[in-house]
């Protein structure tokens, strides 16, 4: 994401090309958890799902899901919430217990 800018995102959503999209950056080789909040715009949800599918198609292990009632500001809070799916899925990456 460090190479992604809002201008590139606007181009992606307008169908004008992959400029700035993390979907086209090399290097993601580890298993990933991709989560997005249910209160996000439909276009942002679609982009997250497409990103996950692209990585899966490239042979990566990806867990992707929508977080009920969350947005991009409070979504990361579930990383610290025992019992939250984001917490459990993230702990499972290196084989840690979720509790």
C-alpha positions, 0 to 999 in steps of 0.5 A: 500500500505504500506505493498506492495513492488516491489518484491511482485508486481513482484511475483503477475505479474508472477502468483507466489502468492499474496505476498505483494499485497494490494488486499489481505490486510484486512481493506478496508471498506470505499467507494473507488476511484481507478484511474489509468493513461492511459499512464501506462503499460497494466499490471499495468492497469490490476492490478488496475482493478482487485483490484477494482473488488476484492473489489467490489466482497467483498461488497465494494463501488468502483469507478474505472476509467482510467484517459486520458493522466495521469501517476502515477506521475501526476494522483494525480494532478486531486484531486485539479482540479475542473472539473476533474473526480478524484476531483468530485468522491473524493469529492462525498465520504463524500458528498461534492460539487465538485465545 
